[in-house]
Amino acid sequence: MTLDFSSPRSPETNGWQHCFIETNRIRLHCVTQGEGELVVLLHGFPEFWYSWRHQIPALAKHFKVVVPDLRGYNDSDKPSAGYDLDTLSADIQGIIENLGYLKAHIVGHDWGGAIAWHLAQTVPQRLHRLAILNAPHPHRLMQEMSSNLDQLRRSWYMLAFQVPGLPEWLIRQNLRNFVTTAMQEFCIRKGAFSRRDMDIYQAALEKPGVLTAAINYYRQLLSPRRLMREWGRSPLPVTVPTLVLWGEDDHFLGQSLLENLDALVKAPLRLTRIADCGHWIQQEVPQTVNRELLNFLRQPYPA
Protein backbone atom coordinates (compact mmCIF):
# COMPACT_ATOMS: atom_id res chain seq x y z
CA MET A 1 0.00 0.00 0.00
CA THR A 2 1.29 3.44 -0.92
CA LEU A 3 -0.38 6.52 0.50
CA ASP A 4 1.11 9.92 -0.34
CA PHE A 5 -0.32 12.63 1.90
CA SER A 6 1.16 15.56 0.02
CA SER A 7 -1.52 18.20 -0.43
CA PRO A 8 -2.25 19.62 -3.87
CA ARG A 9 -3.79 23.05 -4.01
CA SER A 10 -7.43 22.65 -3.16
CA PRO A 11 -10.53 24.84 -3.54
CA GLU A 12 -11.77 23.74 -0.11
CA THR A 13 -10.32 22.36 3.12
CA ASN A 14 -13.16 21.93 5.65
CA GLY A 15 -11.25 19.39 7.74
CA TRP A 16 -10.76 16.78 5.05
CA GLN A 17 -7.42 15.43 3.94
CA HIS A 18 -5.85 15.06 0.50
CA CYS A 19 -3.77 12.03 -0.40
CA PHE A 20 -2.60 9.97 -3.35
CA ILE A 21 -3.34 6.25 -3.48
CA GLU A 22 -1.49 3.90 -5.81
CA THR A 23 -3.86 1.41 -7.37
CA ASN A 24 -3.88 -0.71 -10.54
CA ARG A 25 -0.50 0.75 -11.63
CA ILE A 26 -1.66 4.38 -11.46
CA ARG A 27 -1.90 7.05 -8.76
CA LEU A 28 -5.27 8.54 -7.88
CA HIS A 29 -5.74 11.76 -5.95
CA CYS A 30 -8.32 11.32 -3.17
CA VAL A 31 -10.03 13.41 -0.52
CA THR A 32 -10.74 11.62 2.76
CA GLN A 33 -12.51 12.38 6.02
CA GLY A 34 -13.96 10.44 8.94
CA GLU A 35 -13.58 6.97 10.45
CA GLY A 36 -15.55 3.74 10.36
CA GLU A 37 -16.95 1.69 7.51
CA LEU A 38 -15.65 2.81 4.14
CA VAL A 39 -17.81 4.88 1.77
CA VAL A 40 -16.40 5.58 -1.69
CA LEU A 41 -18.00 8.43 -3.66
CA LEU A 42 -17.50 8.32 -7.44
CA HIS A 43 -18.02 11.46 -9.52
CA GLY A 44 -19.14 11.82 -13.13
CA PHE A 45 -18.35 13.82 -16.27
CA PRO A 46 -17.08 16.56 -16.39
CA GLU A 47 -16.51 16.80 -12.63
CA PHE A 48 -13.97 15.68 -10.03
CA TRP A 49 -14.04 15.08 -6.25
CA TYR A 50 -15.45 18.58 -5.68
CA SER A 51 -18.92 17.48 -6.87
CA TRP A 52 -19.29 15.66 -3.50
CA ARG A 53 -18.34 18.69 -1.38
CA HIS A 54 -21.79 18.73 0.28
CA GLN A 55 -21.76 15.02 1.07
CA ILE A 56 -18.25 14.53 2.45
CA PRO A 57 -18.71 16.24 5.85
CA ALA A 58 -22.23 14.84 6.37
CA LEU A 59 -21.20 11.23 5.69
CA ALA A 60 -17.87 11.59 7.53
CA LYS A 61 -19.74 11.92 10.83
CA HIS A 62 -20.50 8.19 10.56
CA PHE A 63 -18.10 6.70 7.98
CA LYS A 64 -14.63 6.91 6.53
CA VAL A 65 -15.32 8.77 3.29
CA VAL A 66 -12.93 8.51 0.34
CA VAL A 67 -13.55 10.52 -2.81
CA PRO A 68 -11.15 9.90 -5.71
CA ASP A 69 -10.55 11.94 -8.78
CA LEU A 70 -11.26 9.16 -11.26
CA ARG A 71 -8.56 8.04 -13.68
CA GLY A 72 -7.75 10.93 -15.99
CA TYR A 73 -9.41 13.67 -13.94
CA ASN A 74 -7.97 16.66 -12.07
CA ASP A 75 -4.90 15.57 -10.07
CA SER A 76 -5.07 11.82 -10.77
CA ASP A 77 -2.82 10.12 -13.33
CA LYS A 78 -3.88 10.44 -16.96
CA PRO A 79 -2.68 7.36 -18.83
CA SER A 80 -3.47 6.94 -22.51
CA ALA A 81 -5.50 3.77 -21.89
CA GLY A 82 -7.64 2.07 -19.27
CA TYR A 83 -10.96 3.91 -19.60
CA ASP A 84 -13.07 0.77 -19.96
CA LEU A 85 -15.38 -0.29 -17.13
CA ASP A 86 -13.27 -3.31 -16.15
CA THR A 87 -10.14 -1.21 -15.64
CA LEU A 88 -11.97 1.70 -13.98
CA SER A 89 -13.59 -0.76 -11.57
CA ALA A 90 -10.20 -2.33 -10.81
CA ASP A 91 -8.96 1.17 -9.89
CA ILE A 92 -11.67 1.39 -7.21
CA GLN A 93 -11.09 -2.14 -5.96
CA GLY A 94 -7.46 -1.19 -5.44
CA ILE A 95 -8.45 1.82 -3.34
CA ILE A 96 -10.57 -0.39 -1.09
CA GLU A 97 -7.78 -2.92 -0.66
CA ASN A 98 -5.00 -0.37 -0.19
CA LEU A 99 -6.94 1.31 2.60
CA GLY A 100 -7.12 -2.04 4.40
CA TYR A 101 -10.81 -2.76 3.85
CA LEU A 102 -12.52 -5.86 2.50
CA LYS A 103 -15.75 -4.06 1.58
CA ALA A 104 -17.11 -0.59 0.99
CA HIS A 105 -20.35 1.22 0.39
CA ILE A 106 -20.13 2.46 -3.19
CA VAL A 107 -21.98 5.64 -4.20
CA GLY A 108 -21.80 6.82 -7.80
CA HIS A 109 -23.20 9.65 -9.91
CA ASP A 110 -23.22 9.77 -13.72
CA TRP A 111 -20.04 7.98 -14.92
CA GLY A 112 -19.21 7.16 -11.32
CA GLY A 113 -22.58 5.42 -11.22
CA ALA A 114 -21.70 3.33 -14.27
CA ILE A 115 -18.54 2.19 -12.48
CA ALA A 116 -20.58 1.51 -9.33
CA TRP A 117 -23.10 -0.63 -11.25
CA HIS A 118 -20.21 -2.57 -12.80
CA LEU A 119 -18.56 -3.17 -9.42
CA ALA A 120 -21.84 -4.47 -8.00
CA GLN A 121 -22.23 -6.85 -10.93
CA THR A 122 -18.68 -8.18 -11.07
CA VAL A 123 -17.34 -8.07 -7.48
CA PRO A 124 -20.38 -8.00 -5.17
CA GLN A 125 -18.20 -9.41 -2.39
CA ARG A 126 -16.49 -5.99 -2.26
CA LEU A 127 -19.71 -4.06 -1.59
CA HIS A 128 -21.83 -3.54 1.49
CA ARG A 129 -24.39 -1.43 -0.33
CA LEU A 130 -24.78 0.34 -3.66
CA ALA A 131 -26.19 3.85 -4.12
CA ILE A 132 -26.77 5.28 -7.60
CA LEU A 133 -27.50 8.94 -8.39
CA ASN A 134 -28.78 9.73 -11.88
CA ALA A 135 -26.73 7.03 -13.53
CA PRO A 136 -28.38 4.42 -15.75
CA HIS A 137 -27.46 0.79 -15.57
CA PRO A 138 -25.09 0.41 -18.58
CA HIS A 139 -27.24 -2.39 -20.00
CA ARG A 140 -30.36 -0.23 -19.85
CA LEU A 141 -28.51 2.71 -21.44
CA MET A 142 -27.47 0.58 -24.41
CA GLN A 143 -31.02 -0.75 -24.76
CA GLU A 144 -32.55 2.71 -24.73
CA MET A 145 -29.99 4.26 -27.08
CA SER A 146 -30.70 1.53 -29.62
CA SER A 147 -34.51 1.64 -29.38
CA ASN A 148 -35.66 4.96 -27.89
CA LEU A 149 -35.38 8.04 -30.08
CA ASP A 150 -35.83 10.37 -27.12
CA GLN A 151 -32.84 8.89 -25.28
CA LEU A 152 -30.80 8.81 -28.48
CA ARG A 153 -31.51 12.54 -28.89
CA ARG A 154 -30.48 13.20 -25.29
CA SER A 155 -27.28 11.19 -25.80
CA TRP A 156 -26.16 12.91 -29.01
CA TYR A 157 -22.95 14.11 -27.33
CA MET A 158 -21.88 10.51 -26.65
CA LEU A 159 -21.94 9.86 -30.39
CA ALA A 160 -20.16 13.14 -31.14
CA PHE A 161 -17.41 12.20 -28.69
CA GLN A 162 -16.48 9.22 -30.88
CA VAL A 163 -14.64 11.48 -33.36
CA PRO A 164 -10.92 11.36 -32.48
CA GLY A 165 -9.44 14.62 -31.25
CA LEU A 166 -12.14 16.99 -32.48
CA PRO A 167 -14.48 17.14 -29.45
CA GLU A 168 -11.77 18.08 -26.96
CA TRP A 169 -10.37 20.67 -29.40
CA LEU A 170 -13.80 22.29 -29.79
CA ILE A 171 -14.47 22.27 -26.04
CA ARG A 172 -11.06 23.75 -25.32
CA GLN A 173 -11.79 26.71 -27.59
CA ASN A 174 -14.63 27.84 -25.32
CA LEU A 175 -14.24 25.90 -22.12
CA ARG A 176 -16.09 28.36 -19.91
CA ASN A 177 -19.17 28.23 -22.10
CA PHE A 178 -19.04 24.42 -22.11
CA VAL A 179 -18.88 24.23 -18.32
CA THR A 180 -21.60 26.81 -17.80
CA THR A 181 -23.94 25.25 -20.35
CA ALA A 182 -23.47 21.65 -19.24
CA MET A 183 -23.80 22.33 -15.53
CA GLN A 184 -25.42 25.65 -14.70
CA GLU A 185 -27.85 26.02 -17.60
CA PHE A 186 -29.01 22.40 -17.55
CA CYS A 187 -29.63 22.21 -13.81
CA ILE A 188 -33.10 22.91 -12.41
CA ARG A 189 -32.05 24.42 -9.07
CA LYS A 190 -30.12 27.38 -10.48
CA GLY A 191 -28.57 28.24 -7.12
CA ALA A 192 -26.64 24.95 -7.12
CA PHE A 193 -23.60 26.44 -8.85
CA SER A 194 -21.93 29.72 -7.99
CA ARG A 195 -19.52 31.60 -10.22
CA ARG A 196 -16.73 30.30 -7.99
CA ASP A 197 -17.92 26.72 -8.57
CA MET A 198 -17.71 27.32 -12.32
CA ASP A 199 -14.17 28.68 -11.89
CA ILE A 200 -13.17 25.57 -9.94
CA TYR A 201 -14.61 23.14 -12.50
CA GLN A 202 -13.06 25.05 -15.37
CA ALA A 203 -9.64 25.02 -13.71
CA ALA A 204 -9.81 21.24 -13.23
CA LEU A 205 -10.71 20.68 -16.89
CA GLU A 206 -7.91 22.97 -18.08
CA LYS A 207 -5.23 20.65 -16.69
CA PRO A 208 -3.25 18.92 -19.45
CA GLY A 209 -4.75 15.64 -20.63
CA VAL A 210 -8.02 15.86 -18.70
CA LEU A 211 -10.41 16.49 -21.60
CA THR A 212 -9.05 13.66 -23.73
CA ALA A 213 -9.11 11.28 -20.77
CA ALA A 214 -12.68 12.23 -19.83
CA ILE A 215 -13.95 11.79 -23.38
CA ASN A 216 -12.13 8.46 -23.67
CA TYR A 217 -14.66 7.06 -21.17
CA TYR A 218 -17.33 7.49 -23.86
CA ARG A 219 -15.10 6.19 -26.63
CA GLN A 220 -14.49 3.00 -24.68
CA LEU A 221 -18.17 2.59 -23.81
CA LEU A 222 -19.27 2.77 -27.44
CA SER A 223 -16.26 1.14 -29.04
CA PRO A 224 -17.17 -1.47 -31.69
CA ARG A 225 -15.14 -4.10 -29.86
CA ARG A 226 -17.09 -3.61 -26.63
CA LEU A 227 -20.45 -3.46 -28.39
CA MET A 228 -19.72 -6.71 -30.24
CA ARG A 229 -18.59 -8.38 -27.02
CA GLU A 230 -21.72 -7.34 -25.15
CA TRP A 231 -24.18 -7.99 -27.98
CA GLY A 232 -26.85 -10.42 -26.82
CA ARG A 233 -25.15 -11.06 -23.48
CA SER A 234 -27.36 -11.04 -20.40
CA PRO A 235 -26.07 -8.71 -17.69
CA LEU A 236 -24.94 -10.13 -14.37
CA PRO A 237 -27.53 -9.46 -11.65
CA VAL A 238 -26.86 -6.99 -8.85
CA THR A 239 -27.10 -8.87 -5.56
CA VAL A 240 -26.37 -6.14 -2.99
CA PRO A 241 -28.95 -3.77 -1.48
CA THR A 242 -29.38 -0.87 -3.86
CA LEU A 243 -30.66 2.69 -3.62
CA VAL A 244 -31.36 4.72 -6.77
CA LEU A 245 -31.90 8.47 -6.42
CA TRP A 246 -33.10 10.20 -9.57
CA GLY A 247 -33.69 13.87 -10.35
CA GLU A 248 -36.80 13.69 -12.51
CA ASP A 249 -35.87 16.60 -14.79
CA ASP A 250 -32.54 15.23 -16.00
CA HIS A 251 -31.70 16.89 -19.32
CA PHE A 252 -29.39 14.05 -20.39
CA LEU A 253 -31.10 10.90 -19.10
CA GLY A 254 -34.77 10.06 -19.57
CA GLN A 255 -36.87 8.34 -16.91
CA SER A 256 -37.40 5.39 -19.25
CA LEU A 257 -33.95 4.26 -18.11
CA LEU A 258 -35.52 3.38 -14.75
CA GLU A 259 -37.86 0.80 -16.25
CA ASN A 260 -37.28 -2.89 -15.44
CA LEU A 261 -34.63 -2.20 -12.81
CA ASP A 262 -36.10 -4.97 -10.69
CA ALA A 263 -35.05 -7.41 -13.43
CA LEU A 264 -31.44 -6.28 -13.00
CA VAL A 265 -31.30 -5.96 -9.20
CA LYS A 266 -31.96 -9.24 -7.38
CA ALA A 267 -31.69 -7.65 -3.95
CA PRO A 268 -33.65 -5.07 -1.95
CA LEU A 269 -34.09 -2.08 -4.27
CA ARG A 270 -35.32 1.39 -3.39
CA LEU A 271 -35.99 3.94 -6.11
CA THR A 272 -36.59 7.54 -5.05
CA ARG A 273 -37.52 10.11 -7.67
CA ILE A 274 -36.91 13.76 -6.79
CA ALA A 275 -39.14 16.34 -8.44
CA ASP A 276 -37.84 19.69 -9.70
CA CYS A 277 -34.29 18.38 -9.80
CA GLY A 278 -31.97 17.81 -12.71
CA HIS A 279 -28.92 15.71 -13.48
CA TRP A 280 -26.57 17.28 -10.91
CA ILE A 281 -28.60 15.83 -8.05
CA GLN A 282 -26.10 15.85 -5.18
CA GLN A 283 -25.37 19.51 -5.87
CA GLU A 284 -28.93 20.61 -6.63
CA VAL A 285 -30.56 19.02 -3.57
CA PRO A 286 -27.63 18.21 -1.25
CA GLN A 287 -29.64 18.01 1.98
CA THR A 288 -32.13 15.57 0.43
CA VAL A 289 -29.32 13.44 -0.97
CA ASN A 290 -27.46 13.45 2.36
CA ARG A 291 -30.57 12.39 4.24
CA GLU A 292 -31.36 9.59 1.79
CA LEU A 293 -27.79 8.30 1.77
CA LEU A 294 -27.47 8.31 5.56
CA ASN A 295 -30.81 6.55 6.02
CA PHE A 296 -29.81 3.90 3.50
CA LEU A 297 -26.16 3.35 4.45
CA ARG A 298 -26.85 3.27 8.21
CA GLN A 299 -29.55 0.62 8.04
CA PRO A 300 -28.76 -2.47 10.11
CA TYR A 301 -27.47 -5.40 8.12
CA PRO A 302 -29.95 -8.26 7.70
CA ALA A 303 -29.39 -11.18 10.01
Secondary structure, DSSP 8 states (H G I E B T S, - for coil): --EE------S--TT-EEEEEEETTEEEEEEEE--SSEEEEE--TT--GGGGTTTHHHHHTTSEEEEE--TTSTTS---SS--SHHHHHHHHHHHHHHTT-S-EEEEEETHHHHHHHHHHHH-GGGEEEEEEES---HHHHHHHHHH-HHHHHHTHHHHHTTSSSHHHHHHHHTHHHHHIIIIIIT-SSGGG--HHHHHHHHHHHTSTTHHHHHHHHHHHHT-HHHHHHHTT-----B-S-EEEEEETT-SSS-GGGGTTGGGTB-S-EEEEEETT--S-HHHHSHHHHHHHHHHHHTS----
